[in-house]
Amino acid sequence: MEYTKITSELLELIKTAVGAESVFTDEDSLNTYCHDETEDLKYYPEVVVKPKDTASVAALLKLCNAHHVPVTPRGGGTGLSGGALPVFGGVLLSMEKFKKIIDIDTENLQAVVEPGVITQEFMDAVAEKGLLYPIDPSSKGSCFIGGNVAHGSGGPRVVKYGTIREYILNLEVVLPTGEVIWTGANTLKYASGYNLTQLMIGSEGTLGVVTKIVAKLIPKVQHSVLMMASFSENEQACGAVSAIFRAGVIPSALEFMERRGVEWVIEYDDIKFDLKDGVNAFLLIEFDGDDMDAIFKDCERVNVVLEEFGCTDVLFADTAMQKDELWKIRRTMPESVKSNSIYKEEDTVVPRAALPKLIKGIKEIGGRYGFESVCYGHAGDGNLHVNIIKAGMSDEDWKNKLKEGIVEVFELTSALGGTISGEHGIGLVQKDFMPIKYSEIHLNLMRSIKTVFDPAGILNPGKIF
């Protein structure tokens, strides 16, 4: 698709629309916003714009729509699918100035927040009022809540509390043509026509720019405990996952980790952890609630299940320090993998009972193509992050054959009843794999929705399809 390049005249119009102090064309800015956390991809914008209010975003989009200039919205830049990369140049629209927590309504248990608020800061702010916002992706210390909305984010506690879709009530959105709408209502029920709020969640900045978010909150629980269970085989650990739920227990988090990932975390961050010989997989299992007796009963029931699946050891943490030490292993894993090798990260999700077949198949596919993999993720909801490691693959095979192996991973995922992303999104790097899961009928419906919202195709072009 052809787009208009930004001339000096257009640049002046942009400055007039949003204020010159919000417009940046210097080399440092262009270098900062040409990448996110997606491997080593770089696409340079022609101009970076950092508006401060909804009216400025509306004026910018109206101008860019009229002149057919591409606009790429960006949150905290922590994405792993290339969703914030300005592949056609144009305007990089950073939402970092939208960082107000406007209201925390303790009577209705909801909050109004701007999209540039860091997720952890929002969680902490509501916790101070005795409330809980349970959406906690691994990058919660740096990602923006607006980016979480755009990607349908989850995190470890999805297994008990649900994804972000269950916690967004209403959105203020600027459409690509410059109009401003609220997508729904600040109510727990909504049966008034098409649910535009849910349509916007996970749309990855292709349908509109979110400028305000109304989020549902719940009461904060009083207690939690954490268990780390060790296994000799990946399939044993993965097989125990669905059995835990069949036993009538719902953990607040249930994470899977491979030995190699734990080894790399220990090397990367000098974490003190006794990694015993013969242990090749771990489950990190958290329970929370207001009744410690009930929590301990759940732990006992889970212990029975773990023994049935060959668990060799269980660590039990109930102090804040002990829990933080174990959670640090899981949360540090993505960075430790990045620091060790050339890699590609894929985000698979299957019904949780299919996890043993998924991880076994991933290892078999890697053996055929010559790559290794380090797997970890939110096993409780079937979401496995697959970090493909170059290992002994030649540069030529890594460049030319790896994609065939990734296709097989996604074909396996789809055959097991899953799909090609659980929380990272499709963005730029996954869009070629969409036909593995979705027919042309599906894709044409999505394209048609995009056209209704964005007839000129200016908003985050080149993503999803």
Disulfide bonds with the S-S distance in Angstrom:
none
